[in-house]
Amino acid sequence: MNTYKLLTPGPLTTTSTVKREMLLDRCTWEQDYKEITQKIRSKLLEFAYATKEEYTTVLMQGSGSFVVESVLTTAISRDDKVLIVTNGAYGERIVKMAQYIGLNYVVYSVAYNDYPKEDEIRRILEDDQEITHIVMVHCETTTGILNPIEMISNLSKEQGKTLIIDAMSSFGGMEINVTELEIDYLISSANKCIQGVPGFGFVIAKLEKLVVCEGNARSLSLDLYDQWKEMDQNGKWRYTSPTHVVAAFAKALEELVEEGGIPARFSRYQHNNRLLRERFKQVNIHAYISVEKQSPIITTFLFPNEQFDFEAFYSFIKDRGYVIYPGKLTDVDTFRIGNIGEIYEEDIEELCVGVEEYMKVVAK
């Protein structure tokens, strides 16, 4: 049995009490289980500053990518055209989904360590009046960059577009007011900042947008509209739901409230991130993303020198109780460390001591 903690962007380290919820077997038809589903839906709306009069929450089986694809195939019809804004591998995955589904789309891409530019997006929208939807990843897990959600929201409102935000790695770890931002579809997952386990994701959708999506989906299992219609009746999922994961997520939501809500969790994550960057810098390991663009979710670090052996470093750190992530960049050597999950200052301190030891003894 492993005893290490996950310093990854999800799955992540969960509490023992969240794990304990998965020890019970539950029937999907039982009223108490349906009530768990409905409570989750309501609580997620609260965290998004949304009301049930304007928005709804739809839970969908599968990983975060399943849920992103469910939104794309349901919310974007054959007559629509979507602008995909990307600066990382997860934005590029959305492009691949669009290709598989057969969507009409255009891509606006910038460097992995750069922000999308407002004037360039506006020019694309003004030049191509066929564009009806915009989709962007909020926190790009490839690097840890936090994309400008307010900018894309303002552009979407100004140009009258439907806005889809992949908030997989940010929702629950930082405040996102979907009503104020007028986000039409916000997507996230159980095993990210709310600190549940993998198995389902969720969409916070504007009702006036979702109600007109009947018949759009090119997939039966991923039909977000049909899932909503079924779930909205009594909390019943259309097909077999991940019962153990759902119960664990309900507990994770309770623990988020107990911690002090999203502001308190953001503060903890941000402190983890700042400490990590400062201590790593002291041993010549530098962050890839500049501090003003850095999210508190995950941090990408450059290899300190050409002799640096990531596999040896990874094993050294794992032997001391922590698992980190390889990089996803192709043009420069990096590794990544997640700041989220049941991780506190003492964990970051302990990790940094191990890294300092490695750099002094092994990597000299």
Buried (B, 14 or more C-beta within 10 A) or exposed (E): EEEEBBBBBBBBBBBEEBEEBBEEEBEBEEEEBBEBBBBBBEBBBEBBBBEEEBBBBBBBBBBBBBBBBBBBBBBBBEEBBBBBBBBBBBBBBBBEBBEEBEBBBBBBBBEBBEBBEEEEBBEBBEEEEEBBBBBBBBBBBBBBBBBBBEBBBBBBEEBEBBBBBBBBBBBBBBBBEBBEBBBBBBBBBBBBBBBBBBBBBBBBBBBEBBEEBEEBBBBEBBBBBBBBBBBBEEBBBBEEBBBBBBBBBBBBBBBBEEBEBBEEBBEBBBBBBBBBBEBBEEBEBEBBBEEEBBBBBBBBBBBBEEEBEBEEBBEBBBEBBBBBBEBBBEEEBBBBBBBBBBBEEEBBEBBBEBBBBBBEEEBE
